[in-house]
Amino acid sequence: MCEHQPSCPSADSADREAAHLVAHYPEQGWSLLCNGVLLFEDTGELLPDGQVIAPRRSLGTEHVATAA
């Protein structure tokens, strides 16, 4: 899919997020990279083969125990 020189990382590369943006829709919370990866604003990803990469960002739901 990528026609850049040098080519962007493939969708199965560890650095796949370094590929060029093809479409960016911040109001909808997603971007499409030239390697076919869909990036979501929560840091989740959908690869071209349908594989889901879970978000790596904390959603702030952890509770820190404090001494009383």
Jmol script that loads the backbone (N, CA, C; Angstrom):
load data "model"
ATOM      1  N   MET A   1       0.819  -1.188   0.000  1.00  0.00           N
ATOM      2  CA  MET A   1       0.000   0.000   0.000  1.00  0.00           C
ATOM      3  C   MET A   1       0.870   1.261   0.000  1.00  0.00           C
ATOM      4  N   CYS A   2       1.989   1.248   0.705  1.00  0.00           N
ATOM      5  CA  CYS A   2       2.861   2.414   0.830  1.00  0.00           C
ATOM      6  C   CYS A   2       3.708   2.611  -0.426  1.00  0.00           C
ATOM      7  N   GLU A   3       3.735   3.836  -0.910  1.00  0.00           N
ATOM      8  CA  GLU A   3       4.551   4.172  -2.071  1.00  0.00           C
ATOM      9  C   GLU A   3       5.666   5.148  -1.708  1.00  0.00           C
ATOM     10  N   HIS A   4       5.893   5.386  -0.402  1.00  0.00           N
ATOM     11  CA  HIS A   4       6.939   6.299   0.046  1.00  0.00           C
ATOM     12  C   HIS A   4       8.311   5.659  -0.121  1.00  0.00           C
ATOM     13  N   GLN A   5       9.321   6.511  -0.287  1.00  0.00           N
ATOM     14  CA  GLN A   5      10.699   6.033  -0.358  1.00  0.00           C
ATOM     15  C   GLN A   5      11.505   6.756   0.700  1.00  0.00           C
ATOM     16  N   PRO A   6      12.101   6.094   1.652  1.00  0.00           N
ATOM     17  CA  PRO A   6      12.001   4.660   1.875  1.00  0.00           C
ATOM     18  C   PRO A   6      10.596   4.290   2.340  1.00  0.00           C
ATOM     19  N   SER A   7      10.259   3.041   2.146  1.00  0.00           N
ATOM     20  CA  SER A   7       8.918   2.561   2.502  1.00  0.00           C
ATOM     21  C   SER A   7       8.647   2.701   3.989  1.00  0.00           C
ATOM     22  N   CYS A   8       7.404   2.953   4.298  1.00  0.00           N
ATOM     23  CA  CYS A   8       6.981   3.024   5.699  1.00  0.00           C
ATOM     24  C   CYS A   8       6.994   1.621   6.298  1.00  0.00           C
ATOM     25  N   PRO A   9       7.044   1.535   7.630  1.00  0.00           N
ATOM     26  CA  PRO A   9       6.996   0.222   8.282  1.00  0.00           C
ATOM     27  C   PRO A   9       5.697  -0.508   7.931  1.00  0.00           C
ATOM     28  N   SER A  10       5.777  -1.807   7.816  1.00  0.00           N
ATOM     29  CA  SER A  10       4.587  -2.599   7.517  1.00  0.00           C
ATOM     30  C   SER A  10       3.677  -2.673   8.740  1.00  0.00           C
ATOM     31  N   ALA A  11       2.465  -3.137   8.527  1.00  0.00           N
ATOM     32  CA  ALA A  11       1.483  -3.225   9.606  1.00  0.00           C
ATOM     33  C   ALA A  11       1.888  -4.218  10.682  1.00  0.00           C
ATOM     34  N   ASP A  12       2.758  -5.182  10.370  1.00  0.00           N
ATOM     35  CA  ASP A  12       3.170  -6.155  11.382  1.00  0.00           C
ATOM     36  C   ASP A  12       4.514  -5.797  12.024  1.00  0.00           C
ATOM     37  N   SER A  13       5.058  -4.616  11.712  1.00  0.00           N
ATOM     38  CA  SER A  13       6.298  -4.153  12.330  1.00  0.00           C
ATOM     39  C   SER A  13       6.025  -3.553  13.702  1.00  0.00           C
ATOM     40  N   ALA A  14       7.016  -3.610  14.564  1.00  0.00           N
ATOM     41  CA  ALA A  14       6.881  -3.014  15.891  1.00  0.00           C
ATOM     42  C   ALA A  14       6.713  -1.497  15.806  1.00  0.00           C
ATOM     43  N   ASP A  15       7.285  -0.879  14.774  1.00  0.00           N
ATOM     44  CA  ASP A  15       7.192   0.574  14.617  1.00  0.00           C
ATOM     45  C   ASP A  15       6.137   0.983  13.584  1.00  0.00           C
ATOM     46  N   ARG A  16       5.067   0.206  13.447  1.00  0.00           N
ATOM     47  CA  ARG A  16       4.026   0.443  12.445  1.00  0.00           C
ATOM     48  C   ARG A  16       3.390   1.824  12.552  1.00  0.00           C
ATOM     49  N   GLU A  17       3.396   2.426  13.736  1.00  0.00           N
ATOM     50  CA  GLU A  17       2.781   3.738  13.926  1.00  0.00           C
ATOM     51  C   GLU A  17       3.582   4.863  13.289  1.00  0.00           C
ATOM     52  N   ALA A  18       4.791   4.565  12.799  1.00  0.00           N
ATOM     53  CA  ALA A  18       5.632   5.576  12.150  1.00  0.00           C
ATOM     54  C   ALA A  18       5.256   5.784  10.685  1.00  0.00           C
ATOM     55  N   ALA A  19       4.311   5.033  10.172  1.00  0.00           N
ATOM     56  CA  ALA A  19       3.872   5.182   8.776  1.00  0.00           C
ATOM     57  C   ALA A  19       3.165   6.526   8.591  1.00  0.00           C
ATOM     58  N   HIS A  20       3.119   6.986   7.346  1.00  0.00           N
ATOM     59  CA  HIS A  20       2.487   8.271   7.018  1.00  0.00           C
ATOM     60  C   HIS A  20       0.977   8.208   7.168  1.00  0.00           C
ATOM     61  N   LEU A  21       0.390   9.339   7.560  1.00  0.00           N
ATOM     62  CA  LEU A  21      -1.059   9.452   7.650  1.00  0.00           C
ATOM     63  C   LEU A  21      -1.676   9.534   6.262  1.00  0.00           C
ATOM     64  N   VAL A  22      -2.747   8.795   6.065  1.00  0.00           N
ATOM     65  CA  VAL A  22      -3.518   8.869   4.830  1.00  0.00           C
ATOM     66  C   VAL A  22      -4.796   9.663   5.084  1.00  0.00           C
ATOM     67  N   ALA A  23      -5.400   9.433   6.244  1.00  0.00           N
ATOM     68  CA  ALA A  23      -6.626  10.142   6.633  1.00  0.00           C
ATOM     69  C   ALA A  23      -6.582  10.373   8.134  1.00  0.00           C
ATOM     70  N   HIS A  24      -7.095  11.531   8.551  1.00  0.00           N
ATOM     71  CA  HIS A  24      -7.074  11.885   9.973  1.00  0.00           C
ATOM     72  C   HIS A  24      -8.415  12.504  10.331  1.00  0.00           C
ATOM     73  N   TYR A  25      -9.136  11.893  11.249  1.00  0.00           N
ATOM     74  CA  TYR A  25     -10.450  12.368  11.670  1.00  0.00           C
ATOM     75  C   TYR A  25     -10.479  12.506  13.186  1.00  0.00           C
ATOM     76  N   PRO A  26      -9.855  13.548  13.732  1.00  0.00           N
ATOM     77  CA  PRO A  26      -9.798  13.700  15.191  1.00  0.00           C
ATOM     78  C   PRO A  26     -11.184  13.836  15.828  1.00  0.00           C
ATOM     79  N   GLU A  27     -12.146  14.392  15.086  1.00  0.00           N
ATOM     80  CA  GLU A  27     -13.490  14.526  15.629  1.00  0.00           C
ATOM     81  C   GLU A  27     -14.165  13.166  15.806  1.00  0.00           C
ATOM     82  N   GLN A  28     -13.688  12.160  15.084  1.00  0.00           N
ATOM     83  CA  GLN A  28     -14.205  10.800  15.214  1.00  0.00           C
ATOM     84  C   GLN A  28     -13.257   9.909  16.016  1.00  0.00           C
ATOM     85  N   GLY A  29     -12.043  10.403  16.279  1.00  0.00           N
ATOM     86  CA  GLY A  29     -11.112   9.676  17.135  1.00  0.00           C
ATOM     87  C   GLY A  29     -10.263   8.626  16.440  1.00  0.00           C
ATOM     88  N   TRP A  30     -10.035   8.755  15.129  1.00  0.00           N
ATOM     89  CA  TRP A  30      -9.220   7.756  14.444  1.00  0.00           C
ATOM     90  C   TRP A  30      -8.428   8.360  13.305  1.00  0.00           C
ATOM     91  N   SER A  31      -7.369   7.623  12.923  1.00  0.00           N
ATOM     92  CA  SER A  31      -6.519   7.981  11.786  1.00  0.00           C
ATOM     93  C   SER A  31      -6.170   6.709  11.028  1.00  0.00           C
ATOM     94  N   LEU A  32      -5.971   6.847   9.717  1.00  0.00           N
ATOM     95  CA  LEU A  32      -5.569   5.729   8.870  1.00  0.00           C
ATOM     96  C   LEU A  32      -4.150   5.982   8.391  1.00  0.00           C
ATOM     97  N   LEU A  33      -3.289   4.982   8.555  1.00  0.00           N
ATOM     98  CA  LEU A  33      -1.914   5.073   8.089  1.00  0.00           C
ATOM     99  C   LEU A  33      -1.778   4.398   6.730  1.00  0.00           C
ATOM    100  N   CYS A  34      -0.718   4.725   5.992  1.00  0.00           N
ATOM    101  CA  CYS A  34      -0.550   4.179   4.639  1.00  0.00           C
ATOM    102  C   CYS A  34      -0.279   2.678   4.646  1.00  0.00           C
ATOM    103  N   ASN A  35       0.058   2.101   5.792  1.00  0.00           N
ATOM    104  CA  ASN A  35       0.252   0.656   5.870  1.00  0.00           C
ATOM    105  C   ASN A  35      -1.050  -0.073   6.213  1.00  0.00           C
ATOM    106  N   GLY A  36      -2.163   0.664   6.236  1.00  0.00           N
ATOM    107  CA  GLY A  36      -3.464   0.060   6.482  1.00  0.00           C
ATOM    108  C   GLY A  36      -3.882  -0.021   7.935  1.00  0.00           C
ATOM    109  N   VAL A  37      -3.076   0.485   8.839  1.00  0.00           N
ATOM    110  CA  VAL A  37      -3.385   0.449  10.272  1.00  0.00           C
ATOM    111  C   VAL A  37      -4.328   1.588  10.624  1.00  0.00           C
ATOM    112  N   LEU A  38      -5.381   1.268  11.367  1.00  0.00           N
ATOM    113  CA  LEU A  38      -6.265   2.283  11.934  1.00  0.00           C
ATOM    114  C   LEU A  38      -5.798   2.561  13.354  1.00  0.00           C
ATOM    115  N   LEU A  39      -5.477   3.817  13.640  1.00  0.00           N
ATOM    116  CA  LEU A  39      -5.086   4.236  14.990  1.00  0.00           C
ATOM    117  C   LEU A  39      -6.264   4.933  15.634  1.00  0.00           C
ATOM    118  N   PHE A  40      -6.524   4.615  16.895  1.00  0.00           N
ATOM    119  CA  PHE A  40      -7.606   5.260  17.630  1.00  0.00           C
ATOM    120  C   PHE A  40      -7.021   6.156  18.703  1.00  0.00           C
ATOM    121  N   GLU A  41      -7.771   7.185  19.073  1.00  0.00           N
ATOM    122  CA  GLU A  41      -7.249   8.165  20.018  1.00  0.00           C
ATOM    123  C   GLU A  41      -6.948   7.572  21.388  1.00  0.00           C
ATOM    124  N   ASP A  42      -7.517   6.434  21.720  1.00  0.00           N
ATOM    125  CA  ASP A  42      -7.217   5.792  23.004  1.00  0.00           C
ATOM    126  C   ASP A  42      -5.952   4.939  22.929  1.00  0.00           C
ATOM    127  N   THR A  43      -5.216   5.023  21.822  1.00  0.00           N
ATOM    128  CA  THR A  43      -3.980   4.304  21.508  1.00  0.00           C
ATOM    129  C   THR A  43      -4.215   2.868  21.063  1.00  0.00           C
ATOM    130  N   GLY A  44      -5.456   2.467  20.894  1.00  0.00           N
ATOM    131  CA  GLY A  44      -5.749   1.156  20.334  1.00  0.00           C
ATOM    132  C   GLY A  44      -5.523   1.178  18.836  1.00  0.00           C
ATOM    133  N   GLU A  45      -5.394  -0.008  18.240  1.00  0.00           N
ATOM    134  CA  GLU A  45      -5.145  -0.117  16.807  1.00  0.00           C
ATOM    135  C   GLU A  45      -5.950  -1.269  16.222  1.00  0.00           C
ATOM    136  N   LEU A  46      -6.286  -1.134  14.954  1.00  0.00           N
ATOM    137  CA  LEU A  46      -6.896  -2.213  14.189  1.00  0.00           C
ATOM    138  C   LEU A  46      -6.003  -2.438  12.983  1.00  0.00           C
ATOM    139  N   LEU A  47      -5.436  -3.648  12.879  1.00  0.00           N
ATOM    140  CA  LEU A  47      -4.531  -3.972  11.789  1.00  0.00           C
ATOM    141  C   LEU A  47      -5.321  -4.428  10.567  1.00  0.00           C
ATOM    142  N   PRO A  48      -4.724  -4.353   9.384  1.00  0.00           N
ATOM    143  CA  PRO A  48      -5.439  -4.722   8.160  1.00  0.00           C
ATOM    144  C   PRO A  48      -5.967  -6.156   8.158  1.00  0.00           C
ATOM    145  N   ASP A  49      -5.325  -7.058   8.896  1.00  0.00           N
ATOM    146  CA  ASP A  49      -5.779  -8.449   8.937  1.00  0.00           C
ATOM    147  C   ASP A  49      -6.900  -8.675   9.954  1.00  0.00           C
ATOM    148  N   GLY A  50      -7.364  -7.583  10.604  1.00  0.00           N
ATOM    149  CA  GLY A  50      -8.447  -7.676  11.578  1.00  0.00           C
ATOM    150  C   GLY A  50      -7.979  -7.824  13.008  1.00  0.00           C
ATOM    151  N   GLN A  51      -6.687  -7.969  13.222  1.00  0.00           N
ATOM    152  CA  GLN A  51      -6.154  -8.109  14.583  1.00  0.00           C
ATOM    153  C   GLN A  51      -6.338  -6.802  15.341  1.00  0.00           C
ATOM    154  N   VAL A  52      -6.753  -6.899  16.590  1.00  0.00           N
ATOM    155  CA  VAL A  52      -6.964  -5.739  17.449  1.00  0.00           C
ATOM    156  C   VAL A  52      -5.787  -5.616  18.398  1.00  0.00           C
ATOM    157  N   ILE A  53      -5.222  -4.424  18.483  1.00  0.00           N
ATOM    158  CA  ILE A  53      -4.166  -4.127  19.437  1.00  0.00           C
ATOM    159  C   ILE A  53      -4.811  -3.273  20.521  1.00  0.00           C
ATOM    160  N   ALA A  54      -4.813  -3.776  21.744  1.00  0.00           N
ATOM    161  CA  ALA A  54      -5.471  -3.084  22.848  1.00  0.00           C
ATOM    162  C   ALA A  54      -4.775  -1.762  23.164  1.00  0.00           C
ATOM    163  N   PRO A  55      -5.524  -0.803  23.666  1.00  0.00           N
ATOM    164  CA  PRO A  55      -4.929   0.474  24.050  1.00  0.00           C
ATOM    165  C   PRO A  55      -3.829   0.286  25.087  1.00  0.00           C
ATOM    166  N   ARG A  56      -2.796   1.121  24.973  1.00  0.00           N
ATOM    167  CA  ARG A  56      -1.686   1.074  25.921  1.00  0.00           C
ATOM    168  C   ARG A  56      -1.782   2.200  26.928  1.00  0.00           C
ATOM    169  N   ARG A  57      -2.694   3.085  26.731  1.00  0.00           N
ATOM    170  CA  ARG A  57      -2.847   4.256  27.586  1.00  0.00           C
ATOM    171  C   ARG A  57      -3.718   3.914  28.793  1.00  0.00           C
ATOM    172  N   SER A  58      -3.331   4.413  29.926  1.00  0.00           N
ATOM    173  CA  SER A  58      -4.135   4.254  31.118  1.00  0.00           C
ATOM    174  C   SER A  58      -5.385   5.112  30.986  1.00  0.00           C
ATOM    175  N   LEU A  59      -6.515   4.585  31.384  1.00  0.00           N
ATOM    176  CA  LEU A  59      -7.762   5.339  31.327  1.00  0.00           C
ATOM    177  C   LEU A  59      -8.057   6.051  32.634  1.00  0.00           C
ATOM    178  N   GLY A  60      -7.102   6.008  33.589  1.00  0.00           N
ATOM    179  CA  GLY A  60      -7.266   6.708  34.848  1.00  0.00           C
ATOM    180  C   GLY A  60      -8.221   6.019  35.803  1.00  0.00           C
ATOM    181  N   THR A  61      -8.423   4.712  35.637  1.00  0.00           N
ATOM    182  CA  THR A  61      -9.367   3.997  36.489  1.00  0.00           C
ATOM    183  C   THR A  61      -8.694   3.312  37.672  1.00  0.00           C
ATOM    184  N   GLU A  62      -7.362   3.408  37.750  1.00  0.00           N
ATOM    185  CA  GLU A  62      -6.653   2.781  38.861  1.00  0.00           C
ATOM    186  C   GLU A  62      -6.875   3.610  40.119  1.00  0.00           C
ATOM    187  N   HIS A  63      -6.953   2.933  41.225  1.00  0.00           N
ATOM    188  CA  HIS A  63      -7.100   3.617  42.513  1.00  0.00           C
ATOM    189  C   HIS A  63      -5.820   3.391  43.306  1.00  0.00           C
ATOM    190  N   VAL A  64      -5.347   4.460  43.898  1.00  0.00           N
ATOM    191  CA  VAL A  64      -4.143   4.372  44.712  1.00  0.00           C
ATOM    192  C   VAL A  64      -4.585   4.279  46.153  1.00  0.00           C
ATOM    193  N   ALA A  65      -4.107   3.240  46.843  1.00  0.00           N
ATOM    194  CA  ALA A  65      -4.448   3.061  48.254  1.00  0.00           C
ATOM    195  C   ALA A  65      -3.680   4.091  49.083  1.00  0.00           C
ATOM    196  N   THR A  66      -4.374   4.686  50.028  1.00  0.00           N
ATOM    197  CA  THR A  66      -3.738   5.674  50.910  1.00  0.00           C
ATOM    198  C   THR A  66      -3.907   5.234  52.341  1.00  0.00           C
ATOM    199  N   ALA A  67      -2.942   5.582  53.151  1.00  0.00           N
ATOM    200  CA  ALA A  67      -3.012   5.256  54.591  1.00  0.00           C
ATOM    201  C   ALA A  67      -3.973   6.229  55.263  1.00  0.00           C
ATOM    202  N   ALA A  68      -4.791   5.710  56.145  1.00  0.00           N
ATOM    203  CA  ALA A  68      -5.761   6.560  56.832  1.00  0.00           C
ATOM    204  C   ALA A  68      -5.216   7.117  58.108  1.00  0.00           C
TER     205      ALA A  68
END
end "model"
wireframe off; spacefill off
backbone 0.3
color backbone group
